[in-house]
Amino acid sequence: MKRALITGAHGFIGQNLARFLSAQGQSVAGLGHGAWPEFRTCGVSTWVNGEIDHGNLDAIAAMHGSPDTIFHLAGGSLVALSF
């Protein structure tokens, strides 16, 4: 089984990608901000709330295994601040 990691999995695009990958038979881990008790309903098997840093990436690898693919969808959601 292939393993995917989605940064920003809690966002709109991340949730839809997680559902798609899970439906294709992939095991999906997510990393991002916010408490997300219902992450499994979106096809995410492992959720880590936090920054994209060595500690959290190591924690995901320990819980989920090393990903075959990483989708980097994390980012700010306030358009005005991005300018």
NORSULCOR-V432062 format. One record per backbone hydrogen bond with DSSP energy under -1.0 kcal/mol. CO is the residue of the C=O (numbers start at 1). NH is the residue of the N-H. Records with the same first field share a line. If there is no record, write none. Layout:
BEGIN
CO: NH + NH
END
This chain:
BEGIN
2: 27
3: 68 + 69
4: 29
5: 71
6: 31
7: 73
8: 11
11: 15
12: 16
13: 17
14: 18
15: 19
16: 20
17: 21
18: 22
19: 23
20: 24
21: 26
22: 25
27: 4
28: 45 + 46
29: 6
30: 48
31: 8
32: 50
36: 39
38: 41
39: 42 + 44
40: 43
46: 30
48: 32
51: 53
53: 57
54: 58
55: 59
56: 60
57: 61
58: 62
59: 63
60: 64
61: 65
69: 5
71: 7 + 73
78: 82
END
